[in-house]
Amino acid sequence: MSVAAGGSVFGRTIVGVGAVVAVAFGFLAAAAGYWGVIEGPRLSRAPDNPAVAVAARSAERGRIYDRGGTVLAWTEWDPAGRPYRLYADRAISHPVGYASARFGSAELERAYEAELVGAASDDPLADLFAKFRRPALQPVDLVTTLSLPLQRAAVRALGNDRGAVVALDPRTGDVLVLASTPTYDASAVADPRTAAAAFGRLRNDPEQPLLPRATLGRYTPGSVFKIVTAIAGFGAGVLEPDTTFPELPRAIREGLPVDGFRIREHPGVPARPLDFLTATEVSSNVYYALVGLALGPDRLLDWATRLGFGRRLPFDLPTAVSQVTGGSGPMAGFRDAVELASAAYGQGETFVTPLQMALVAACVANEGRLVAPRLVRERVTSEGRRIPSPVTELGQILSPDAARAIGEAMVRAVNGRLGRQFTSGAQVPGVTVAGKSGTAELDAGAPHSWFIGFLPAEDPELVVAVVVERGGRGAERAAPIAGTLFRTYLELRGR
C-alpha cells in the first residue's frame, strides 16, 4: 500500500471517529437539555427529590384552604421546635392527606409538597438553577376546589359504611367533594408525639382507613355503567331514543340466550318492546346486553376509552385505572360474547373508580363535553401573587343532542313512575334531578350500592357519584346519600 493510500485510510478513520464522537456529544447534550430543561421542573417538584425531602422535614408548610377560604391544613410547632401539621377535620383526611416527618406524606400534601415547603417556584429557570445554590424557602398556599361543609355532609351521610362520594361542577371540573370512609385523624399521624401509634393502628386496621376510595377504590359498577354503554351506543350510531329490539319481550320473560348462557332480567321490568328511554328508566339488563352485543367489543372499548377508561385520569392525585374488561380474552380483551353482554350492564370484569363514574355523568350533564377534574383552584405565593390552575378541556365526546337524550332518560330514571322505585331518596322538591342507580352484584354477600346523577337537569351545575360497599340496592343507600348532597348543596347556595 502506498503512503498516499495509507494516509487516505487514516484520514477517513479520523473523520469517522470524529463523527461518532460528535453524534455522542450531541446525544448527551440533547439528553441533558431534555432532563434539565423539559423534565427539570417536574423532577424538581417530585416528592422524592432530595431537596424537597429535606425541606419537608424541617420547613413550615404553606396553608391549604377550601374554596370558601376556610383553613384545612396549617403548621404548628412542638416543644422541641419541630414543625408539624394540623388539620381542620377528619372529613378532609383523604383529599388533603397528611405530612409526617416519620411517615412521609400523602394526597395533596404529597402532590404539592415542593410548592408547600417552598422548594419549587413557578419560574422554571429558577428551578433549573436551584440545585446549584441553597434556595430561600418560600412556602406556597393552596386554595382547593373543595367545599368543607359539603365534604362534611358527604362523610356524615356515609356514616359507618365503607364507601365514597365525589361531587363536581361539570362545567369547570372543580371537585367540591372527594370523600372516602372510614376517615382517619391526619393530625395524629402528623404530630411527632403521636405519629408512631396512630400510623400503626391505621396500617393494621382491616377497614383500610388510609385507602382513598374515591380515587383508588375499584368497584363493580352495576347499572350505573349503563350510561357508559348509552354514550357508546349513541356515539356509534347504534342507539336512538326510540330504539328497540324484537327479542325483548320473550328475553325479558325467559332470559336472553348468549352462547349457551341466559342473561336474566331483574324483577319489575315489563315484558314488552322497550325503547331506550323506558329501558333506562326501568334499568333493563337485557336491553343493555343487546346494546352491548350490537356495539361489539371494539366500539364499546373505544367509547369507554374516550371517557377515561384504561388509563390514569388527569388529576392532581393518583387515580386507579378503570376497566371495561380484564383484557385476557380473544374478543378485544373480552373472553366471549357473554362477558361483553354482561359488561354492557356493568357486571363481568368491569371495575371503576367513583371519580371515573362522576366524569361519565359529567359528560352527559355538560352536553357531551368532558372537562378534566381539578382539586386545586389556585396557588398563592408568599408575596400574595395568585396562580390559577387552568380548566382543561378533554374534548367533545358526544354530540349535544345525544347527551340530552341520555339526560332525559336519566331524568325519567329518577322521576318517572317506574324509575322512582330504583332511585327513591334522590329526588329534590322543586328541582329536577337526573340520575341512575346501580346494584352491583358480587360473588357473595350484599351488592355494592351506586348512584350517579346531576342537578338541575335543565342546566346542570353539580354532579354526584356515590358508592357504598355492600350497601345493598342502589335505592337503599346510594340514592338517598346523593339526595342529601343535592339538598345540602342547594341550601349552601341559598336556594
N, C-alpha and C positions, 0 to 999 in steps of 0.2 A: 504494500500500500504506500502511495506517495505521501510526502509531508503535507501537501495541499489537501489531499483527500482526508488524511487524519485530522487536520485542523478543522475541516468542514464538519466531520462527525462530532468532534469535540464541541464545536460551536453550537451544533444542533442540540447536543446534550445539555449544555449550559442554558440554552433558551428554554428547553423542555422543563428542566428543573425550576427555572425562574417562573415559568408559567404555573407550575404546580404550587410553588410557594405563594405566588400572588393570589391564586384561587383560594388556597387555605387561609391566608390572611383576610381575604375578602369575606370568606365564610365566617371567620371568627369575629370580624368587625360587624357583620350583619347580625350574628347571634348576640353580640354584646349590645348592639343597638336595640334589638328586639326585647331582650330580657331587662335591659337597663332603662329604656325609654317607653316601649309599648307596655310591657308587663310590669315595669318598675313600680308604678303607682299601686297596682293591685297587690304586689308582693310586699310593698312597704306597709300596707294595711292589714296583711294577714295576721290573725291572732297568734300564730306560731313564729312570727318574725321575732328574733331575739330582742330587738329594741322595744317592740311592743310588749313582749312578755315581761321584760324588766320593769317598764313603766307601769304595767298593770298591777304589779305587786306593791308599788310604793307611791303612786301618784293619786292625787284627788281626781275623781272622775267627774265628767260633766253630768248634769242632771238630765233625767228623762221625764217628759211631760205627756199628758194625754192631750187630745185635740182641743179641750176647753181650758188648758193651762194648769190643770192640777198636776202637782209633782208626783210622779210614780216611783222615782228612784233618786236617791241623793247620797252624799258621802258624810260619814261621821268618823270620829277618831277615838280609839280605845285608850285606856290609861297609859299604855306603853307608847302612845303616839303613832300607832299604826292606823291607816285609813281602812274603813270597811263600809259596805253598802247597807242602807236601809231601804225597805220597800213599803209602799203605801198600803198594800192589800194582798192577801193570798190569791185573790181573784186574778191578778195580773202575773202570777208566777210563771206561766208558760210563755206568753209572748215576750215578756221583758227578760225572764231568766234570772240568773244570779251571777255575781262576780265574787270569787273567793280566792284569797291568796294561796290556799292549800289545794283547792279542788278545781281551779280554773274558772271558766265562765261558760255560759250557755245562752242561747237565743239572741235577743237584741244586744245584750251585754257582750256577747262574743262577736256577733256580726259587725258591730260598730266599735269594737274595742279600741282600735287605733285612734279613731276620732275622739272617743270618750276620754281617753287618757292623754290626748294631745300629742301623740306620737306621729300623727299624719295631718296633713293640711289639704286644702282644696287646690293647692298650687303644685302641679306635677313636677315642675323644675325644682322647687324647694324640697319635695320628697326625694328626688333623684340624688341631690347632694347632701341630704340629711345624714347619710351613712358616713360622711367624712368629717362630721362635727357632732358635738353633743347638742341636740336641739333643745330649745327652750319649750317646755311642755305648755301647751295652751289648750286645755280641755274644751271640747265642743259639746253643747247641749243638743239633745234630740227632742223634737216635737213629733209625737207619733200621731197616727190617724185614729187611735183607739178612743173610745168613749168609756171612761171608768164607770159611770152609772149604768150603762148598758152592759158592760162586761160583768159587773156585779150581778145584774139581773139574770144574765145567762147562767152564771155559776149557781145562783140560788135556785133557778128553775131545774137545773140538772140534779141538784141535791146530792144524795149519797150514791147516785148511779155513776158508772163509768161512761163517759161519752164526750161529745164535743159540739160546740156551736160556732159557726162562722157567720158574721153579718158584714156586708159590704155595700158600698154605693156602686151600682153597676156603671154609672156614667164616668167615674174617675178611678175606680179600683180601690178607693180608700177602705181599709179594713177597720170597721168600728168595733167588732168583737172577734176575738180569737181565743175562745175559752176551751179548756180541757179539764175534766175532772177524773180522779181527785186532784185537788190543788196541793200545794205544799208551802211551807214557810221559807221563802227565799232569804229573808233576813237572818234566820238561824244558820243557814248554810254560809252566808257571807261573813258573819261575825266570827273572828278567830277563836273566841272563847267557847263557842257552841258548835263550830263547824263540824268537828270530827263526829260527835254524837249524832247530830242532825243528819248529816250525809249518810252515815252508816245505817240509820233507820230507814231512810228513803231508798237506799240502794237495795236493801233486803226486803222491802215491802212487796208482797205479791200483787198488790193492786197497781203497781208501776206508776206511782205519782209523778215521777220525773219524765214520763213519756208525754210529749206534746201531741196529743191525739188529733188535733185539728190539722196538723201538717204532716206528721209522720205515722199516724194511725192508718192502717189499710183495712177496709171492711168490704164484705159482700154488700152490694148496694140494694138488691131487690128492685122494686118497681120504680124507684127514682131514676134508675138508669134508662127507663123507657123514654125519658126526654132526650137522652143522647141518641137513641135509636130513631126517635122522631126527627131530630135535626138531620141525621144521616139520610133518613127517608125522604124528607122534603128537599134536601140539598142534592140528592142523586136523582130526583125525579120519580121516585117510587111511590111517594105519598102525595095526596091532595086531601083537603078537608072531607070530601065525600068518598074517599077510597074505602072499598070493602072487598071481601074475599068470599067466593062461593062456598068454600069449605066450612065457613064459620058456624052455622047453626049446629051441624052434626058434630063438628070438632069440639064445640063448647059442651055439648051433651056427653060425648063419648071419649073425648081426648083426641089430640092431633097426632096421627102416626108419623113418626120421623125415624127412618132407618130401623124399624122394629121396636122403637120406644114410643110410648104415648105421653105427650105433654098434656097435663091435666089443668083444667080451668079451676079457679078458686070459686067458692060459693058466692052467689049473688049476681053473677054475670048472666044477663038474659040471653037465651039461645036463639038469636036472630042475626040477620046480616048487619053487624055493627059498622058504622063509619068511623073515621079517625076520631072525631070529637067525642062520640059516645064511648068508643073503646078506651079512650084515655080517661074519661070520666069514671068509668067502672073498673079501670085498670085491668083490662083483659090480657092475660098471659098469652092465650092462643093467638089473638090478633097480632101482638108484637112479635111472637115467634114467627108468624107468617111474614111480617115485615122484614125480620132479620134474614129469613131464607130468600126473600125476593131481592134483598140487597146483595147477599153473598158476602163472603168473608173480607174480600179486599175493600169493598166500598164502606162496610161498617168500620173497619180499622182506619181507613183513610179519614173519614169524617171525625172519628174519635181523636185521631192524632191532631187534627186542626184545633180541637178544643183543649189540647194539652196532654192527652194520654200518651203513655210510652216514653215520657221524658220528665225531668225535673222542671217544675214550674218556675218561671222568672219571678222571684220573690226575695224579700230581704232575709228570710230564714230558710234553712234547708227544708226540702219537701221530699216525701216519698213519691215513687213513681206509680201512678195509677195504670192499671192494665185491663184490657178487654178479654185477653186470653193469656194462658201461661206460655204460649208460643212453642209447644212441643209437638204439634200435630202437622199433618201434611197440607191442610187447607189454610194457608197463610198463617199458620200457628194453631188453628183450631184442629182438634183431633178428628172431628166429624161434624155432620150436619146437626146432630143432637146438641153438641156443645155450642155451635153457632146459634141455634134457635133458643137455647137456654140463656146465652149471654145477652140476646136481644131484649129479654125482660129482666136482666140483672142477676141471673144466677150463674151456673157454670163456674169458670175460673176467673170471673170478673172481680177485681178488687179496686177500691177507690179511696181517696182521702176526702175528708169533709171539705177541704179547701177546693179540690177539683170539682166537686159537685156544686159548690157555690158558684164557681165560674160557669158551669153549664147553665144554671138558672140565670146568671147574669147575662149570658149571651142572648137568651130569649128576651129578658127584660129590656135589653138595650137595642132592640130591633136588629138582632143578628150581629152586632158589632161587639167584639171582645176587647176589654181593657185589662192590662196586667194588674194584679193586686199589688198594693203597696202598703207598707206598715209605718214608714217614716215620711211625714209630710215635709219637714224641713230640718236642716241643721243650723244651729245658731253659734257663731264663733264667739270667742272671748271678747271681741270688740263690738259684739252686737250685730254683726252682719248676718243676714238670713240667706241661706242657700236652699232654695226649694227643690224637692225631688220631682222629677218630671212625671207627667201622666203618660204612660206608654201604651200606645195602641198596638194590639196584636192582630188587627185586621177585621174586615167584614167577612165573618164566617158564613153567614146565611143571609138571604135576602130579607128585607124588612117585612114583606108580605108573608113569607113563610114563618118568620119569627112571630108575627102577630097571630097567625093561625094556631101555632103551638101555644102561645099565651092564652088564646081563647079557650083551648082545651084545658089548660091548667086552671082557668077561672071556673070552668064547669066542674073540674075535679074537686074544688073547694066548696063551691056554692050550688052546684046542681043537685037536683032531687036525689039522684043516685050517688053522686060523688061525695056528698056530705058525710055519709056513713064511714068513708075511708079517711076523712080529714077532720073529724069533729075536734073542735078546740082551736083550729087555725083561723076561724072567722073573726073579723073585727067589725063591730057595729058601725055603720056609716061609711065604711071604706071597703073597696073591692080587693080581695086578696086572690092572687093566683098561686097555685102550688101543686105539688104531687107528693103523696105519701109513699112509703115503701115498707114492706115487711120482708126482711132478708132471711130466708130460711137457711138454717145451718144443719150440719150433720146430726147434732144432738142438742137438746136444750132449747130454751126460748130464742126466738129470732131477734135480730137487731131491728130497732125501730128507727125509721128515717122520715124526714120531711125536707123538701126544698121548695122555696117559693119567694114571692116578692109582692110589694105593695107600694103605692096604689097601682092596680093593674093598668089603669089608663095612662099613667105617667110615672113609671117605677123609679123609686129613689132608695129603696132598701131591699136587698136580697138576704135571705136567711137559709142556712143549711144546718140541719140538726141530725145527729146520730146518737142513739142511746144503746150501748152494748147490752144485748139480751133484754131489751126493753119491751119486747112483745110486738104487737101490731103497730103500724105507723100512727094510727089514730089513738093508741093508748098512751104513748109518752111523747114522741117527737112532735106531732102536730100541735098539741097543747103548749109545748115549750115554745114553738115558733109563734103561736098566738100571743103568748106572754111577751115575747120580744117585740112583736109588732106593736102591741098596745103600749109598752114602755117607751118605745121609740117615738110614737105619736105624742105621748104625754110630755116627753122631754122637749119635743118641738112645739109644745103649747097648742096641740090640735086634738 
